[in-house]
Amino acid sequence: MADYSSFPPSFQSQLIPTEAAPLTEANLPDQAGRVFIVTGGNTGVGGALVRILYQRNGTVYVASRSATKALAHIAALEAAYPESTGKLVFLRLVLNDLAAVRAAALEFAAKETRLDVLFNNAGVTTMPPEETTAQGHPIRMGTNVLGHFVLTHHLYPLLRATAAAAPPHSVRVTWTGSLVIDLTTSLDPAGVTFEEVVADDRAPGLPVVLRKYAMSKLGNWLLAAEFAKRRAAEAGIVSIALNPGSLDTGAWEDELKAGVTLFEPKYGAYVNLWAGLSEGITAQDGLDGKYAVPWGAWHPDPRADIVRAFKTKAEGGSGVAEKFYDWVAEQVKEFL
């Protein structure tokens, strides 16, 4: 096993958690009557999350760009859990094309009258740094952040309507961060800046590919907090970011995961279950910018500059989350 003793304790605790997952397939309550979307739901963490929700009788939309893979996963789960009273539905979602993202959201809204939890799980990691989306955005920022922002925007009316009739704090949106956020440093002594997040490649000590990925994941944490402030909390919706853990999903190239302890994807699903379904989490947690970490707990010591980013300058913060949210909305305005 690699030696992680030189890393901050908060990083070590996320990399190799010592506490058991508080919410798993073994104790998740019945989800009959509830409706979920899991992006990237055909494989990896998303595939494991879909399995657990379906096991517990939920209606789950498997949002994926590949119909072949999604339908194969659906068929396998239906065969494995014939006793489930839930439902599995394929939803074609191409996150690197904002027109397709909008179409997917509208398709879902035409089929369903409720949405209990939107799990914004999907993402890309080690794509070539120069690759772009259909609209010309950098592939990681475009897919991991902009795509999910557009999806969440168009599903917000249904989330809001569901929250109005559901138990308090039970309707939620999760945004996926990453362990690598805790590895990044800022070039500015005052801490992370808007320019660094948007430029997404200005970091000492990390490969460019990893830095770009980290900034897109930090972007999701910023959006989770700002979405809570602007839209979610007032509607009774919980908006929470999470780190699913260090997982063996096949997403990382060998040189980037060398010496790192990797866990089964189902453990990442457990973090999603905790953030999306556990009792005790409230809309205020989203407003506070809280961040779920493996295998179901709050980040014990988030970086002070990231915490400041959630507050406006008038509130004594750096205003980075506010500025980033506005920037994202400007980039995707044609598709809102």
N, C-alpha and C positions, 0 to 999 in steps of 0.2 A: 504494500500500500504506500502511496506517495506521502511525503511529509508536508502537512499543511500548517505546521506550527507557526510559520512566519506570517500567516494571513490573519486578519482581524478575527476575533472570536465570533462576531456575527456572521462572517463568511463561513467559518468552520461549522457553525451550528446548522447552516443551511445545506452545506455540502454533505455532511454525514449526520443527519438528525439522530438524536438519542431517544426521543420520545416516540411512542407508537402513534399511528394515525388514529385520531379520535372518531372519525366517521369513515366507514368502509361499507362494502357490500354486506357485511355481516350484521350491521346494526342500522343501516339506512332505513328510515320509515317508508311505508308504502307510498308510492308516488302516483297512484291511480288518479286520473283526472287532471293531472298537471302536464304542461306542454313545455318542451325544451328545444333549443337549437344548440348544436355543438358544431362549431366550425372546425374543419379538419377532422371530422368525426369518423372517418373510415379507417384510421390507422393510429398507431402510437398512443399518446395520452388521450386524444379525442376518441379513438376506437375503444379504449378501456372505459372511458367515462360513459359512452353510449351503452356499452354492455351492462354496466352497473345500473344505470337509470332504467333500462329496459327490463332487467331482472326484477326491479321493484315496481314494475307496471306503469312506467311513465310513457308518454307519447314523445318520441324523440325524432327530431329532424336531423338527419345525417348530412350536414352541409359540406360538400366536397366538389372539386372540379372534375373528378373522375367518376362517371356513372358506373363503369365496370367495377372499380374497386369498392365503391360504396354499396352497390347492390350485392356484391359478393359478401361483404361484411354483414349486411342485413340478413341475407339468406343463412349465413352461418349462425347468427345469433338466434334467429327464429327457430332453427333446428335444435340449438343447444338449450333453449328455454321455452319449450312448448307450453308450459304452464303460465307464462306471462300473459296478462291481460292488456299489456301495453301495445304500442304501435310504433313501427319504424318506417320512416319516410325519407326518401332521397330528395335532397334539395341541391340543385346544381349551383355552386357558388365558386366564381372565379375571382379571387380577391385582388388579383393584379390587373383587373379591368373594371373600372368604377361603374361603367354602364351595365355590366353584367351583375355587379353587386346590387345595384338599385333594382334590377329586374328580379333578382332572387328574393329580395325583401318584399317586393310587391306581390310576387307569387305566393309567398308564405302568408301574407296578410289577406290574400284572397281566399285562402283555404281554412284559416284558423280564426277563432274569435278570442283567443287568449294566448299569452306568452308569459310563462312564469320565470324562466331564467334563460338568458342569452349568454352562453359560454363562448366568448371570443378567444378561442384556443389556437387556431391555426397560425402558422408563421413559416417564414423561410429563413434559413441560416446562412449556409456557405455558397450561395449563388455567386457567380462572377461579380466583382465590385462594380463593373461598368454596366451591368444589365439593368434595364429599365422596364417599367410597367407599360401597359397599352397607352397610357396617357403621358408617358415620358418621365415619370418620377423614378428616383432610385428604387431598386427592387425591394429592398428591405423596408424602407420607410413607406413606400407605396403599398406594399402587401400587408405588412404587420400593423401599420398604423392607419393609413388613409382608407384602406379597404374596410377595416372594421369600424371606423368612424362613420362612413357612409351607411353601412349596414345598420349600425345602432341608431343612426338618425332616422332612418325610414321605419324602423321597428318601434321607435319610441311611443307613438300614439297607442299601439297595442299594449306595450308594457305599462303605460300609464293607465289605460282602461282596466287592465288586469289588476293592477295595484289598488285601484279604487274599491274593488270588491273582495280582495284577498286579505288574509291575515297580515297585520303590520310587518313590514320589513321582509316579507317572503318573496317579493318580486325583485330580481337582481340582474345585474350585468357584471360579468367578470372580464377583466382585461389582463392579458398574459404578459408578465415581465420575464425576468431571467436572473439567475445567480450572477451573471457576468456584470450586472449593474454595480455590484459591490466591488468589482475589480477595477472599475474605471476611476480615473482621476480627472480633475479639471485643470486646464492650463491657467485659469484665472484664480488667484489666491483667495478671492471671495467665494469661490465655488462655481458650480455648474451654471452656464449661461445659455440663453436661448440660441445664440449663434453656434455654440458647440453642438447642441442637440440637432439643429437643422443641418449643419455642415456634416455632421456624423462621422468624420474621419480624422479628427484632430486630437489624437490622444497618444501620449508617450507610453511605451511599455506594452502595447497590445497590437497584434496584427490588424491591418486595416479592415479585413473582413469581420473580425471579432468586434472591433470598435463600432463599425456600422451597425452590426446586429445589436450591440449593447445600447446604442443611442435610440434605435427604434423601440427597444423594450422599455427604456426609460421614458420614451414618449408615451407609451401606453399607461405607465404609472401616472404621468402628468395628466393625461386625458381622463383617467379614472377619477382623479380628485376634482378636476375642473368640471367634468360632466356632472358629478355629484352636486357641485356648487350651483351650476347654471340651470340644470334641468331635472336631475334625478331625485334629489332629496325632497324638493317641494312636492313631487308627485308620489312620494312614499317608496321610491325605488332605491335600492342599495347598489352603489357603484364601487366595486372593489378591484384592485390590482393584486396579482399574485405571482409568486415564483413557484413553478411546478416542481422544481428540483433538478438534480443532476441525473439525467435519465438516458437509458440506452434505447433511443428511438431511431437510430440510424441517420440522424440529421447532421451529425458532425463528422468532418473529415478526421482521419486517424491522427494527424499531427496536432489537431486542436483539442483532442480528448485524451492524449497520451498521459498516463499516470493519474487520471481522474477516476474516482470511484463512481460507477454508474449503476443506477437502480432500474428495476422493471418499470415500464410506462404506467402500470396501474397505480404506482405511488404518486405520480403526478395527477392522476385522476382523483386520488384521495384529497389532495390539496384543493382541487376544484370543487369536490363535494363539500368540503368544509367552508370554503368561501361562498359557495352558491346555495347551500342548503342547511347548514348548521344553525341551530337556534342561538340567540344571543348576539348576533351581528345585526347592527342597525344602520340606518341611513347616516347617522352621525359619524360612524366609523369611516364611511366614504368621504364625508366632508373633511374629516381629519387626515385624509390621505393615508390611512392605514394600509398595510401591505401584508398579505398572507404568505407564509413561508412553510416549507415542508415540516411535517406532513399534515399540518393543520394547526397553525398558531399565528400570532402577529409577529412581525419583524421586531426583534428585541432592541435593536439599536440602529434605526435608519440614519443614513448620513445627514448631518445637520444642514448641509447646503441643499439637499433634496427636500427636506422638510420646509426650509425657507422658500423653496420654489413654489410651494402650494399657496403661499400667501402673496397678496398684492404688495406693491411698495407702500401703499397707504396703510396696510396692515403690519408693516415692518418686515415684509419678506422681499424676495427678489423679483417677483412677478413673472417668473419664467413659465409657469403653468398657464397663466392667463394669456401670455403672449403666444405661447405654442398653440394653444387651442384656437386662437384667432387665426394663426398662420395656417393650421390644418383646414379650418373652415374655408379660408380663401383658396387654398389649393384645389378643393373639391366642390366649390360652389356650383359649378355647372351640373352637378349630379345630386344636389340636395333638393 
